[in-house]
């Protein structure tokens, strides 16, 4: 089990540091239950200082369920309404109370669906339950949303507070680590979550234990990225460097496998070396699957070893001397699909609004019909009447360079021009 989850505090008194902030948070909850304060709390401060843990701890104390939407979710309007919408508006005597948690609210509004913000605001205003937002940077939370909240600041943790947690974990796990090493981890990690992950990495052998390691794994070089990892693997062929970079970069293991898988076809000259790497990547992927199914994070070391050593174990003679690192084609394809979906939804929205029909009917009835009746006159009429852009016309009639027109469409949308329908509503059959 992931140690950050295993050692997550169950009660507010177990949350390390920020006692004054935690006291304010508990007072806010009590006042909310008595109808004396705003129903939304905004907990803000650096990562790993106990914001999210405080929400789960207070929910446990008050016997509330937590409904969480975090930054890894697709937090668009439909998703928000589906997960949180019914929960905030409906109440049953037999149901437990709930806390609605929007984690990492400063990353909340970069969603692909521009209506996500509207859904969030609806939840904040309509909820009959307490709502909590967490954020690292309060300035990135829109001002009108901040005005709905009681804001509570969480400060950076002290070295002694981080050390206290690390020592208790060592005792509980039966780990015999030198106190000076623990102090180094604590001193360089004011992020408790990162400190616990560093301790786990040391104890499981993902990172070798020596005097120089704690400083290097705790500094968290934010400039280190996936390209540095691939350089260490493919060019330098340095397992130790690759393992340390893998531990630091902000990439999931699944994404790292995608990057390796994309690039090995450009590197190996023969099928033997390629097959060896693919077999090891396949085994690594199986171990990752076991981690998520069984929640047993001991398999993490096997997965990373197979992922990295699978590349390094192949004969150097089978590798090309010069090659380029490519971006995964799967993500490029998904990006194109997303672009096309955005345009289709935009076209259907304009059709539905102009002819007073539903989006569903516009997509299933009108759009296929338009594709069959193309000519230049109809194209011009649609452009004027519905307000279609060149990119949207290209999508309907499969004409011209889609990529260039899509970029032009994005530029047009950014100008935020509003299309006013004519006073006399026309039928599509008037063309």
TAWOHU-V462993 format. One line per field, one symbol per residue. psi: psi as a letter, one per 30 degrees, with the letter a starting at -180 (. if undefined). burial: # if it has 24 or more other ideal C-beta (glycine too) atoms within 12 Angstrom, else .. A space follows every 10 residues. Layout:
psi=???
burial=???
This chain:
psi=kkefeegkkf leffkklhee eeeeeeeeee eefghglkfk kjjlllkggg eeeeeeeeee eghllkjkja ffljiaeeee eeefeeeffk kkefllllkk jjkhffgfgg lfjfgeeeee eeeeefkflk kkkkkejfff kkefeefflj kkkklkllee eeeeeeeeee eefhkikkee eeeeeeefjf jeeeeeeeee eeffgekkjl ffeeeefffi jffkaeeeee eeeeefhjee eeeeeefeli kleeeeeeee eeffffekel feeeeeeeee eeeeeeeeee eeefhjgffe eeeeeeeefe efflkfffkk fklkklkkfe eeeeeeeeee eeeeeeeeee eeeeghllee eeefeeeeee ffgkleeeee eeeeefhkle eeeeeeghla jeeeeeeeee eeeffhkkjk llejkllfgf .
burial=..##..###. .#..####.. ##.###.##. .#.....### ########## #########. ##.#.####. #.#.###..# #.##..##.. ......#### #########. #.#..##### #.##.##### ######.#.. ##..##.### ####..#.#. ###.###.## ......#... ##.####### ########## ####.##.#. ..##.##### ...#.#.### .####...## #########. #.#.###### ####..##.. ..##.###.# #.###.##.. #.....#.## ########## ##.#....#. ....#..#.. ........## .######### ##.##..... .##..##..# .......##. .##.###### #######... ....##..#. .......... .......#.. .
